[in-house]
Amino acid sequence: MELSEIELAKCLSDTGLTHKVQINPKVSVIVPTYNRPAMLAEALRSIFDQTFQSFEIIVVNDGGLDVSSVLRPSKRRNIIYVNHDRNKGLGAARNTALRVAKGKYIAYLDDDDVFYTDHLETLVTFLETTKSKVAYTNAYRTIQKNVDGNYVTLMRDLPYTYDFDYDRILIGNSVPVVCFMHERSCVDEVGFFDEALHSLEDWEFWIRVSRYYKIHHVDRVTCEFRWREDQSTMTSARRQEFLGITKAIYSKHHELTASKPLVSLAQQLNLQYLRLYRPGSGIHGVRSRNILRRLFFLNRIRVAPDRV
């Protein structure tokens, strides 16, 4: 259900955030947050510093600590702040934001990730000039460790820099959500995020998007997502849930692999690997190494995907 203008105004006034929201922003940046006000402040700064300034920010507090003190110093910025009365999950938080979004384009920034200054400009320029609906850039994965209460960056890598593969997405998530931008109208076609999924909801959403739209890769690093083994990031904290939810997603979209035996095989190998994986312990044992080798081989095979 969409929020009315009166309900939206109440969301703002209840937190003391009654600043003017941009009337016709080009981009709506969706920022779900839960109990990480310091990280949220850094994420918001990365949006404020964009070279492209026609945006609104929709912060959805998913039943966590009050973050109005983080937002209040920036009250002249284009922020919509919505509170969930309880924790509903990332899918529900993003859906809440999508229902109030006014931008032509949607971008996503979890509260533990950051945009580089050219992120919005790069994607808006590409989508506008090519008349495309969906595109993504590259992101650094930043590995961090807690040292005496402060997070220290150990390394950065680029694990996802390949062009979109319409079969690979049926096996596993291959692009971080922070990299994507799409037209708001895409949601009218494919539907909202699946709120029944407690993690990997973005992967399932991109599966549906990929059946309707051509997904373009802009080969440029414009953002980063954080990985912390202490489970303080959205990515690392849900590793233990991945096996069951991966099975559920495979089942939900089983018809897409009915005529793709290699993709089905790769799915089974992925499930075997997830059964052996333990967060923080790395890859262990000959069996898991062999599974990864077979998955790597299958991921290199192009299986005549059903492209849009």
DOKOL-160818 format. One record per residue (C-alpha): x, y, z; residue in one letter. Coordinates in steps of 0.05 Angstrom, whole numbers, plus 5000, padded with zeros to 4 digits. Layout:
{px: X	py: Y	pz: Z	bake: a};
...
***
This chain:
{px: 5000	py: 5000	pz: 5000	bake: m};
{px: 5028	py: 5068	pz: 4981	bake: e};
{px: 5037	py: 5122	pz: 5033	bake: l};
{px: 4992	py: 5182	pz: 5024	bake: s};
{px: 5020	py: 5252	pz: 5025	bake: e};
{px: 4990	py: 5261	pz: 5095	bake: i};
{px: 5023	py: 5196	pz: 5120	bake: e};
{px: 5089	py: 5216	pz: 5089	bake: l};
{px: 5086	py: 5284	pz: 5122	bake: a};
{px: 5072	py: 5250	pz: 5189	bake: k};
{px: 5134	py: 5205	pz: 5179	bake: c};
{px: 5175	py: 5268	pz: 5174	bake: l};
{px: 5142	py: 5309	pz: 5228	bake: s};
{px: 5145	py: 5252	pz: 5279	bake: d};
{px: 5221	py: 5256	pz: 5275	bake: t};
{px: 5227	py: 5331	pz: 5272	bake: g};
{px: 5250	py: 5326	pz: 5199	bake: l};
{px: 5203	py: 5374	pz: 5164	bake: t};
{px: 5251	py: 5400	pz: 5111	bake: h};
{px: 5229	py: 5408	pz: 5040	bake: k};
{px: 5235	py: 5347	pz: 4995	bake: v};
{px: 5257	py: 5357	pz: 4923	bake: q};
{px: 5194	py: 5358	pz: 4879	bake: i};
{px: 5220	py: 5324	pz: 4816	bake: n};
{px: 5285	py: 5287	pz: 4831	bake: p};
{px: 5316	py: 5247	pz: 4774	bake: k};
{px: 5340	py: 5192	pz: 4822	bake: v};
{px: 5312	py: 5162	pz: 4886	bake: s};
{px: 5367	py: 5132	pz: 4929	bake: v};
{px: 5340	py: 5078	pz: 4975	bake: i};
{px: 5377	py: 5071	pz: 5041	bake: v};
{px: 5352	py: 5018	pz: 5090	bake: p};
{px: 5384	py: 5022	pz: 5159	bake: t};
{px: 5383	py: 4981	pz: 5223	bake: y};
{px: 5422	py: 4997	pz: 5286	bake: n};
{px: 5483	py: 5028	pz: 5252	bake: r};
{px: 5478	py: 5104	pz: 5258	bake: p};
{px: 5553	py: 5116	pz: 5249	bake: a};
{px: 5555	py: 5076	pz: 5185	bake: m};
{px: 5492	py: 5109	pz: 5161	bake: l};
{px: 5524	py: 5177	pz: 5169	bake: a};
{px: 5582	py: 5156	pz: 5124	bake: e};
{px: 5535	py: 5127	pz: 5072	bake: a};
{px: 5494	py: 5191	pz: 5070	bake: l};
{px: 5557	py: 5234	pz: 5062	bake: r};
{px: 5575	py: 5193	pz: 5001	bake: s};
{px: 5508	py: 5211	pz: 4970	bake: i};
{px: 5513	py: 5285	pz: 4988	bake: f};
{px: 5582	py: 5287	pz: 4953	bake: d};
{px: 5555	py: 5263	pz: 4886	bake: q};
{px: 5572	py: 5303	pz: 4824	bake: t};
{px: 5500	py: 5291	pz: 4802	bake: f};
{px: 5454	py: 5327	pz: 4850	bake: q};
{px: 5383	py: 5315	pz: 4825	bake: s};
{px: 5365	py: 5262	pz: 4876	bake: f};
{px: 5322	py: 5247	pz: 4937	bake: e};
{px: 5345	py: 5201	pz: 4993	bake: i};
{px: 5294	py: 5154	pz: 5024	bake: i};
{px: 5320	py: 5128	pz: 5091	bake: v};
{px: 5279	py: 5071	pz: 5119	bake: v};
{px: 5294	py: 5055	pz: 5191	bake: n};
{px: 5275	py: 4981	pz: 5196	bake: d};
{px: 5254	py: 4981	pz: 5269	bake: g};
{px: 5323	py: 4998	pz: 5295	bake: g};
{px: 5355	py: 5052	pz: 5337	bake: l};
{px: 5331	py: 5123	pz: 5326	bake: d};
{px: 5374	py: 5156	pz: 5273	bake: v};
{px: 5340	py: 5224	pz: 5269	bake: s};
{px: 5401	py: 5256	pz: 5301	bake: s};
{px: 5442	py: 5231	pz: 5242	bake: v};
{px: 5393	py: 5262	pz: 5193	bake: l};
{px: 5376	py: 5327	pz: 5229	bake: r};
{px: 5443	py: 5363	pz: 5215	bake: p};
{px: 5429	py: 5352	pz: 5141	bake: s};
{px: 5357	py: 5377	pz: 5142	bake: k};
{px: 5366	py: 5420	pz: 5081	bake: r};
{px: 5382	py: 5358	pz: 5041	bake: r};
{px: 5329	py: 5319	pz: 5003	bake: n};
{px: 5315	py: 5265	pz: 5054	bake: i};
{px: 5251	py: 5226	pz: 5066	bake: i};
{px: 5254	py: 5188	pz: 5131	bake: y};
{px: 5206	py: 5130	pz: 5145	bake: v};
{px: 5204	py: 5088	pz: 5208	bake: n};
{px: 5182	py: 5016	pz: 5211	bake: h};
{px: 5150	py: 4999	pz: 5278	bake: d};
{px: 5187	py: 4933	pz: 5278	bake: r};
{px: 5243	py: 4899	pz: 5239	bake: n};
{px: 5213	py: 4873	pz: 5174	bake: k};
{px: 5276	py: 4857	pz: 5134	bake: g};
{px: 5312	py: 4888	pz: 5075	bake: l};
{px: 5260	py: 4869	pz: 5024	bake: g};
{px: 5204	py: 4904	pz: 5062	bake: a};
{px: 5248	py: 4965	pz: 5075	bake: a};
{px: 5265	py: 4973	pz: 5002	bake: r};
{px: 5192	py: 4963	pz: 4983	bake: n};
{px: 5170	py: 5018	pz: 5031	bake: t};
{px: 5219	py: 5065	pz: 4997	bake: a};
{px: 5198	py: 5044	pz: 4927	bake: l};
{px: 5126	py: 5061	pz: 4943	bake: r};
{px: 5143	py: 5133	pz: 4960	bake: v};
{px: 5199	py: 5143	pz: 4909	bake: a};
{px: 5189	py: 5201	pz: 4860	bake: k};
{px: 5251	py: 5193	pz: 4818	bake: g};
{px: 5252	py: 5166	pz: 4747	bake: k};
{px: 5311	py: 5122	pz: 4768	bake: y};
{px: 5323	py: 5080	pz: 4830	bake: i};
{px: 5391	py: 5070	pz: 4863	bake: a};
{px: 5407	py: 5028	pz: 4925	bake: y};
{px: 5455	py: 5041	pz: 4982	bake: l};
{px: 5455	py: 4997	pz: 5044	bake: d};
{px: 5478	py: 5035	pz: 5106	bake: d};
{px: 5545	py: 4999	pz: 5109	bake: d};
{px: 5565	py: 5015	pz: 5037	bake: d};
{px: 5587	py: 5078	pz: 5000	bake: v};
{px: 5581	py: 5111	pz: 4932	bake: f};
{px: 5641	py: 5144	pz: 4900	bake: y};
{px: 5628	py: 5214	pz: 4876	bake: t};
{px: 5612	py: 5196	pz: 4804	bake: d};
{px: 5565	py: 5138	pz: 4817	bake: h};
{px: 5499	py: 5170	pz: 4802	bake: l};
{px: 5526	py: 5212	pz: 4744	bake: e};
{px: 5557	py: 5151	pz: 4711	bake: t};
{px: 5493	py: 5110	pz: 4713	bake: l};
{px: 5444	py: 5165	pz: 4697	bake: v};
{px: 5486	py: 5187	pz: 4637	bake: t};
{px: 5489	py: 5116	pz: 4611	bake: f};
{px: 5415	py: 5102	pz: 4619	bake: l};
{px: 5395	py: 5169	pz: 4589	bake: e};
{px: 5441	py: 5166	pz: 4529	bake: t};
{px: 5427	py: 5093	pz: 4512	bake: t};
{px: 5352	py: 5094	pz: 4530	bake: k};
{px: 5363	py: 5032	pz: 4572	bake: s};
{px: 5323	py: 5011	pz: 4633	bake: k};
{px: 5374	py: 4975	pz: 4677	bake: v};
{px: 5450	py: 4981	pz: 4686	bake: a};
{px: 5504	py: 4968	pz: 4737	bake: y};
{px: 5575	py: 4988	pz: 4750	bake: t};
{px: 5633	py: 4954	pz: 4787	bake: n};
{px: 5645	py: 4957	pz: 4862	bake: a};
{px: 5705	py: 4946	pz: 4906	bake: y};
{px: 5696	py: 4894	pz: 4960	bake: r};
{px: 5730	py: 4923	pz: 5021	bake: t};
{px: 5753	py: 4872	pz: 5072	bake: i};
{px: 5755	py: 4902	pz: 5142	bake: q};
{px: 5775	py: 4879	pz: 5211	bake: k};
{px: 5759	py: 4908	pz: 5279	bake: n};
{px: 5823	py: 4930	pz: 5313	bake: v};
{px: 5814	py: 4961	pz: 5382	bake: d};
{px: 5744	py: 4985	pz: 5366	bake: g};
{px: 5761	py: 5014	pz: 5298	bake: n};
{px: 5752	py: 4981	pz: 5230	bake: y};
{px: 5816	py: 4975	pz: 5191	bake: v};
{px: 5816	py: 4960	pz: 5116	bake: t};
{px: 5857	py: 4898	pz: 5102	bake: l};
{px: 5848	py: 4896	pz: 5026	bake: m};
{px: 5804	py: 4914	pz: 4968	bake: r};
{px: 5787	py: 4870	pz: 4909	bake: d};
{px: 5740	py: 4870	pz: 4849	bake: l};
{px: 5704	py: 4802	pz: 4851	bake: p};
{px: 5646	py: 4821	pz: 4804	bake: y};
{px: 5669	py: 4857	pz: 4741	bake: t};
{px: 5640	py: 4814	pz: 4685	bake: y};
{px: 5583	py: 4829	pz: 4638	bake: d};
{px: 5514	py: 4805	pz: 4659	bake: f};
{px: 5502	py: 4731	pz: 4646	bake: d};
{px: 5429	py: 4710	pz: 4643	bake: y};
{px: 5446	py: 4638	pz: 4663	bake: d};
{px: 5496	py: 4655	pz: 4718	bake: r};
{px: 5443	py: 4696	pz: 4755	bake: i};
{px: 5402	py: 4631	pz: 4761	bake: l};
{px: 5460	py: 4599	pz: 4800	bake: i};
{px: 5479	py: 4655	pz: 4848	bake: g};
{px: 5481	py: 4729	pz: 4859	bake: n};
{px: 5535	py: 4760	pz: 4815	bake: s};
{px: 5526	py: 4835	pz: 4825	bake: v};
{px: 5521	py: 4874	pz: 4891	bake: p};
{px: 5457	py: 4914	pz: 4897	bake: v};
{px: 5497	py: 4978	pz: 4908	bake: v};
{px: 5520	py: 4975	pz: 4835	bake: c};
{px: 5451	py: 4977	pz: 4804	bake: f};
{px: 5406	py: 5032	pz: 4777	bake: m};
{px: 5340	py: 5020	pz: 4742	bake: h};
{px: 5278	py: 5057	pz: 4720	bake: e};
{px: 5224	py: 5060	pz: 4773	bake: r};
{px: 5176	py: 5034	pz: 4720	bake: s};
{px: 5211	py: 4966	pz: 4721	bake: c};
{px: 5178	py: 4951	pz: 4787	bake: v};
{px: 5110	py: 4959	pz: 4756	bake: d};
{px: 5129	py: 4903	pz: 4708	bake: e};
{px: 5167	py: 4854	pz: 4753	bake: v};
{px: 5138	py: 4868	pz: 4821	bake: g};
{px: 5169	py: 4888	pz: 4888	bake: f};
{px: 5223	py: 4852	pz: 4928	bake: f};
{px: 5200	py: 4786	pz: 4958	bake: d};
{px: 5189	py: 4802	pz: 5032	bake: e};
{px: 5185	py: 4728	pz: 5049	bake: a};
{px: 5261	py: 4723	pz: 5037	bake: l};
{px: 5302	py: 4744	pz: 5097	bake: h};
{px: 5365	py: 4751	pz: 5055	bake: s};
{px: 5385	py: 4745	pz: 4982	bake: l};
{px: 5321	py: 4784	pz: 4964	bake: e};
{px: 5361	py: 4827	pz: 4916	bake: d};
{px: 5386	py: 4766	pz: 4878	bake: w};
{px: 5315	py: 4740	pz: 4869	bake: e};
{px: 5293	py: 4809	pz: 4846	bake: f};
{px: 5348	py: 4812	pz: 4792	bake: w};
{px: 5327	py: 4743	pz: 4767	bake: i};
{px: 5258	py: 4771	pz: 4753	bake: r};
{px: 5285	py: 4835	pz: 4724	bake: v};
{px: 5331	py: 4796	pz: 4677	bake: s};
{px: 5272	py: 4759	pz: 4647	bake: r};
{px: 5241	py: 4825	pz: 4625	bake: y};
{px: 5298	py: 4873	pz: 4611	bake: y};
{px: 5367	py: 4874	pz: 4581	bake: k};
{px: 5417	py: 4889	pz: 4637	bake: i};
{px: 5477	py: 4930	pz: 4617	bake: h};
{px: 5546	py: 4930	pz: 4649	bake: h};
{px: 5583	py: 4996	pz: 4655	bake: v};
{px: 5655	py: 4975	pz: 4666	bake: d};
{px: 5675	py: 5027	pz: 4717	bake: r};
{px: 5685	py: 5025	pz: 4792	bake: v};
{px: 5637	py: 5075	pz: 4824	bake: t};
{px: 5622	py: 5046	pz: 4894	bake: c};
{px: 5644	py: 4997	pz: 4947	bake: e};
{px: 5612	py: 4947	pz: 4994	bake: f};
{px: 5642	py: 4925	pz: 5060	bake: r};
{px: 5656	py: 4855	pz: 5084	bake: w};
{px: 5670	py: 4844	pz: 5158	bake: r};
{px: 5679	py: 4775	pz: 5188	bake: e};
{px: 5650	py: 4799	pz: 5254	bake: d};
{px: 5581	py: 4796	pz: 5221	bake: q};
{px: 5570	py: 4872	pz: 5227	bake: s};
{px: 5556	py: 4879	pz: 5152	bake: t};
{px: 5492	py: 4860	pz: 5116	bake: m};
{px: 5530	py: 4812	pz: 5071	bake: t};
{px: 5570	py: 4772	pz: 5123	bake: s};
{px: 5516	py: 4770	pz: 5177	bake: a};
{px: 5469	py: 4727	pz: 5134	bake: r};
{px: 5516	py: 4674	pz: 5109	bake: r};
{px: 5485	py: 4620	pz: 5153	bake: q};
{px: 5417	py: 4632	pz: 5122	bake: e};
{px: 5441	py: 4626	pz: 5051	bake: f};
{px: 5431	py: 4552	pz: 5041	bake: l};
{px: 5357	py: 4549	pz: 5058	bake: g};
{px: 5340	py: 4613	pz: 5021	bake: i};
{px: 5381	py: 4592	pz: 4960	bake: t};
{px: 5340	py: 4528	pz: 4957	bake: k};
{px: 5276	py: 4569	pz: 4962	bake: a};
{px: 5297	py: 4614	pz: 4904	bake: i};
{px: 5317	py: 4555	pz: 4861	bake: y};
{px: 5248	py: 4525	pz: 4874	bake: s};
{px: 5211	py: 4589	pz: 4860	bake: k};
{px: 5244	py: 4596	pz: 4792	bake: h};
{px: 5251	py: 4522	pz: 4775	bake: h};
{px: 5217	py: 4531	pz: 4707	bake: e};
{px: 5275	py: 4574	pz: 4684	bake: l};
{px: 5324	py: 4516	pz: 4688	bake: t};
{px: 5279	py: 4460	pz: 4663	bake: a};
{px: 5313	py: 4460	pz: 4595	bake: s};
{px: 5382	py: 4479	pz: 4622	bake: k};
{px: 5416	py: 4416	pz: 4650	bake: p};
{px: 5484	py: 4450	pz: 4660	bake: l};
{px: 5452	py: 4506	pz: 4700	bake: v};
{px: 5414	py: 4456	pz: 4742	bake: s};
{px: 5479	py: 4418	pz: 4755	bake: l};
{px: 5513	py: 4483	pz: 4775	bake: a};
{px: 5456	py: 4497	pz: 4824	bake: q};
{px: 5465	py: 4429	pz: 4857	bake: q};
{px: 5540	py: 4440	pz: 4863	bake: l};
{px: 5528	py: 4509	pz: 4893	bake: n};
{px: 5482	py: 4478	pz: 4946	bake: l};
{px: 5536	py: 4426	pz: 4962	bake: q};
{px: 5586	py: 4481	pz: 4972	bake: y};
{px: 5539	py: 4521	pz: 5017	bake: l};
{px: 5528	py: 4459	pz: 5060	bake: r};
{px: 5604	py: 4455	pz: 5072	bake: l};
{px: 5616	py: 4529	pz: 5081	bake: y};
{px: 5624	py: 4558	pz: 5151	bake: r};
{px: 5628	py: 4633	pz: 5162	bake: p};
{px: 5697	py: 4657	pz: 5181	bake: g};
{px: 5731	py: 4590	pz: 5169	bake: s};
{px: 5748	py: 4598	pz: 5096	bake: g};
{px: 5745	py: 4542	pz: 5045	bake: i};
{px: 5763	py: 4477	pz: 5077	bake: h};
{px: 5774	py: 4407	pz: 5054	bake: g};
{px: 5785	py: 4372	pz: 4987	bake: v};
{px: 5710	py: 4364	pz: 4975	bake: r};
{px: 5695	py: 4438	pz: 4978	bake: s};
{px: 5755	py: 4455	pz: 4934	bake: r};
{px: 5733	py: 4405	pz: 4882	bake: n};
{px: 5662	py: 4433	pz: 4883	bake: i};
{px: 5688	py: 4503	pz: 4872	bake: l};
{px: 5731	py: 4479	pz: 4813	bake: r};
{px: 5670	py: 4447	pz: 4781	bake: r};
{px: 5628	py: 4509	pz: 4793	bake: l};
{px: 5683	py: 4552	pz: 4762	bake: f};
{px: 5684	py: 4508	pz: 4701	bake: f};
{px: 5608	py: 4509	pz: 4692	bake: l};
{px: 5606	py: 4585	pz: 4701	bake: n};
{px: 5653	py: 4591	pz: 4642	bake: r};
{px: 5605	py: 4555	pz: 4596	bake: i};
{px: 5555	py: 4597	pz: 4558	bake: r};
{px: 5490	py: 4559	pz: 4555	bake: v};
{px: 5450	py: 4598	pz: 4503	bake: a};
{px: 5413	py: 4641	pz: 4554	bake: p};
{px: 5343	py: 4665	pz: 4542	bake: d};
{px: 5360	py: 4738	pz: 4531	bake: r};
{px: 5309	py: 4792	pz: 4528	bake: v};
***
